[in-house]
Amino acid sequence: MPTQHDYDSPGDIATSGSPNSEDLRAIAREAYLYAFPMAANYQTLYKQAIDTSSHDYRAPFNSLTNASSVATPEDKFVVTPIPTRPTPMSGWIFVQSPWS
């Protein structure tokens, strides 16, 4: 398991010379931990609300849809579906500030 590095910010690495492999691993780990949830969420959003040809397409933005069956292991629209819990209503609501 990587140890916590002694740098306070990424700029500290640039001023101290080239980073070693331990620094690069720590940076890559932090980037993965930060970005993976956003990427997984966007993948689900894309399949459910944007890609109309996808098997997992549910409904466009600002619409609710009703699933007539519970999720099975073959359903890949979320990372880990709970097969014993029906999710009858789902949808992606686009919220935008009226001042923008």
C-alpha positions in Angstrom: 0.0 0.0 0.0 1.4 3.4 -0.9 2.4 5.7 1.9 1.4 9.3 2.2 3.9 11.5 0.5 5.5 14.5 2.2 4.5 17.0 -0.5 1.8 19.5 0.3 0.8 20.2 -3.3 1.6 18.9 -6.8 3.7 22.1 -7.3 6.1 20.9 -4.6 7.1 17.9 -6.8 7.9 20.2 -9.7 10.1 22.4 -7.6 12.0 19.5 -6.0 13.0 17.9 -9.3 11.5 15.0 -11.1 9.1 12.8 -9.2 10.1 9.2 -8.3 8.0 6.2 -8.9 6.5 6.3 -5.4 5.3 9.9 -6.0 3.8 8.9 -9.4 2.0 6.0 -7.8 0.6 8.3 -5.1 -0.6 10.8 -7.7 -2.1 8.1 -9.9 -3.9 6.6 -6.9 -5.3 10.0 -5.8 -6.4 10.8 -9.3 -8.2 7.4 -9.7 -9.9 7.7 -6.3 -11.1 11.2 -7.3 -12.2 10.5 -10.9 -13.6 7.0 -10.9 -16.9 7.7 -9.1 -17.6 10.6 -11.5 -16.7 8.5 -14.6 -18.9 5.6 -13.4 -21.8 8.0 -12.7 -21.4 9.6 -16.1 -21.4 6.2 -17.8 -24.7 5.3 -16.1 -26.2 8.6 -17.0 -25.1 8.3 -20.6 -26.6 4.8 -21.0 -29.8 5.6 -19.2 -30.6 9.1 -20.5 -28.6 9.9 -23.6 -27.9 6.8 -25.7 -31.3 5.9 -27.1 -29.9 2.8 -28.8 -28.6 1.4 -25.5 -30.3 -1.7 -23.9 -30.1 0.2 -20.6 -31.9 3.4 -21.9 -34.7 4.4 -19.5 -36.0 7.9 -20.4 -34.7 11.3 -21.5 -33.8 14.0 -19.0 -36.5 15.4 -16.8 -38.7 12.3 -17.3 -39.5 9.5 -14.9 -39.8 5.9 -16.1 -41.3 2.8 -14.4 -39.4 -0.5 -14.5 -41.8 -3.5 -14.7 -39.3 -6.0 -13.3 -36.5 -6.1 -10.7 -32.9 -6.0 -11.7 -31.1 -9.2 -12.5 -27.3 -9.9 -12.7 -27.6 -9.5 -16.5 -28.6 -5.8 -16.0 -25.5 -3.7 -16.2 -27.0 -0.2 -15.9 -25.6 0.3 -12.4 -22.3 -1.0 -11.0 -24.0 -3.4 -8.5 -27.8 -3.8 -8.8 -29.7 -5.1 -5.8 -31.8 -7.9 -7.3 -34.2 -8.2 -4.3 -35.1 -4.5 -4.3 -37.4 -3.2 -7.0 -36.6 0.2 -8.3 -39.9 1.2 -9.9 -39.2 4.8 -10.6 -36.0 6.2 -12.0 -35.0 9.3 -13.9 -32.3 11.9 -14.4 -33.4 15.4 -13.5 -31.4 18.3 -15.1 -31.3 21.1 -12.6 -29.9 24.4 -13.9 -29.8 27.7 -12.1 -32.3 30.2 -13.5 -29.6 32.9 -13.2 -27.1 31.2 -15.5 
